[in-house]
Amino acid sequence: MLALSAGGRWHNAPFSPDPAVTASWHTPLRYAPQQPGWLAHGFRAPRALRDSLSDRGSLTRRLQARHADFRVAPVARGLAQPFPDETRLLRMPPHTLAYVRDVLLIGDGRVRVFAHSVLPRPSLRGGWNGITRLGTRPLGEALFTNPRIRRLDLSIRRLDARHPLYRAAQRYTGMSERQLWARRSVFCLGSHPLLVTEVFLPVIDTP
C-alpha cells in the first residue's frame, strides 16, 4: 500500500483498518451531495458544457468514441487526506486517510479531463479492492460494467483557485484558465462508497 509522507512523497506502508472508522460503515449510508457550492444541475455552466456535465453515462466510453487514441495517465495514487468537502460528503472523521487516485484522461494528445477518486479505507476491504491495481486502465470500465454498483446523484461546481481540486488540476495539467467546471458523484458497492470527481478542461469537446 502507498502512503503520503510529511514531505509529500509516496512510500510503501502497511494497511490496517481503523476500528472506529470501520464501525461507522455498518450503518446505512446517507449522503448530501449538494453541499454548499455544489449544484444539482449545470444550468449555470456554459451551454457547450451542460451535456457533458449532466450525462450520467460513462465518460470513459464517451471519450473513447471521440478519440481513437484515448488513454489514461495516472499522476498520483496512494493514501492521502481527502479534501475537506470530500471528507464531509463521505462522512469520514477529520484527518482520516483514504485511497486517492488522480489521473489524466487524454485524447488526440490533449488532456481532456482531470479525474480524482477517493476511496475510504474501509472500502479497501470490500469489493473495491481492485481499484488499487488499475494502473492505466480506466476506472469507468469497472464502474459501468458491474450491475451491483449504484451511482448516486451528480453534483456540479465551478472551481477557481480557492478550491484545492482546482489547484490539483492546475498542477497536473499546467492549464491557465481562471475557472473550471467539475462534476462528482458517489458510487456504492454494497455499503462501500467511492467518490469520483471529473474536472473538465476547456478542450473537452474540441476535436
N, C-alpha and C positions, 0 to 999 in steps of 0.2 A: 504494500500500500504506500502511496506517496503522500507526504505531508509538507506543509509550507513552514519553513523555519522563520525565526525572527528576522533574519537577514533577507528574506524574500526569495530564498532558493527552495526548490522542491527536493525532498530526500525521502528515502525509504523509511517507513515507520510502521510498527505493528498496529493492527486494528483491534480494538477491544470496545464493545458496546458500553455506553454509559447507562447503567440500570435505571437512573431517574428519567432519562430521555426515552429509553425503550418502553418503560411502563406507560408513558403518555400516549403511545401509539395503540394501546389496547382498547381505547375508547373510539367511537365513531368519529370520523374526520369531518370537520366543518370549516369551510373557507369563506373569506370575504374578498374575492378577487378585486372588486372595485374599491381599492384603498385610495386615500387622497392622492390626486394627481393621475390616477389610472381611470380610464373611461371604459364604459361598456360598449361604446360604438365609436367608430372612427370618423364621425361627421365633421370633426374639426380638422382632420388631416387633409392634405392636398388631394384633390379629386383623383389624380392619377395613382395615388397610393391606396385608396379606400378599398378596392377589390382585394389587393394583396393582403392588407391588414385584417380584413374581415373573413377571408377564406378559411374555413375550418378543415379543409383537406390538407394533404401532405405538402408542405413547402418543398421538401426534397423532390418529390415527383414533379412538381410544377417547374422547378429549376432544371431538372433532368430533361423535361420535354422541350425546354427552350435552348439548352446548351448541351451539345453532344459531348463536350469535354468536361462536364460538371465534375467537381471533385471537392473533397473535404480536407482542409488543412488544420489539424489540431495546433493550438498555440499554447495551451496550458491545461493541466488536469492534475487533480490530487485533492487532498484535504485542505480546506481553507474556510474562513468565515464568510458566510453569505452576506450580501448587502443588507442593511437594516430593514428595508421594506420586504425583502425576501424572508428574513427571519420571522417577521410578524405574520406574513401570509402563511407560512408553513407551520406556525405555532411552535417554533423552536425556542428554547431558552436563550437569552442573550449570550453571545460569545461562544456558542456551540459550533463546532466544526461540521462541515458537510463535504460530500464529494462534489467538486465543482469542475466542470469541463467546458472550456472555451474553444470554439473552432471558427474558422472562416469558411463560408460557402462560396466557391469560386466557379464562374462560368465564363468561357471565352477569355480567360486570362485576367478577369477583373473580379475583385471581391464584391459580391452582391449582398451578402448578409453576414453579420457577426452574430453567432449563436452561443448562448450561455445557458447551461443547465445546472441545476442544483438538486442533489440527491441527499436527503438527510441520512445520517449514518445508520439508523435502524433499518432503512430500506436496503442497505447493502447485504443484509442477511436474508432478504426476501427474494422475489423474482427478478429484481432489478440488478442483481449482482453482475450480470454480463455487461452492464454499461461500462464498467472499468476496463473492459478489454476490447472496446470498439475500435480503437486505433483510428484509421482514416475512413472507416465505414460510417455512413450517415446514421444518426440516431433515428431519423424519420422512418427508416426501413423497419426498425423494431417497433416503433410506436403504432404504426398503421397496419401492421400485419398480424398483430396479436389481438384477437377478439375480446380477450379478458381485460384489456386496457380501456379505461374510461377517460375521456377528455372533458374537463370542466370548462366553464365559460372563459372566453377570451377577454383580456383586458388590454387596452391600448393607451399609449402615452407618448407625448412629445418630450424628448430628452434634450437637455442642454448641459453645459459644463458643471452645473451644480449637482448633477446626479452621477454617482460612481459608475453606472453602467455606460453612460456616455464616455466617460474618461477611459474606461477599459476598451471600448470600441475604437476610440481615437488612438490609443496606444498601439493597438494591434493592426490597425488599418492605415494609419497615417493620414486619415481624412481631415479636412479643414472646415467642414460645414459647421455652422453655429448651432444647428438643431438637427436632430434625427428622430425618426418615428420608430417605435418599438411595439411589439405585442408579446403577451405572455399568457400562459395557461398552465394549469396543474393537470398532469396525467396520473391516474390512480390505477395501481395494480393491486387488487385487494384493498388492504388498509394502508398501503405504502405509496406515498406521493413522490412525484418527480416534477419539479418546476422547470419549464423551458421558456426562455425569452429569446426573441429574434429581433435584432436591430437591423432595420432596412437601410442600406446605403442608397444614395441618390440614383445610382445606376441600376437599381433593382429591375426596372422594366425597360432598359435600353438594350439595343442589340449588342 
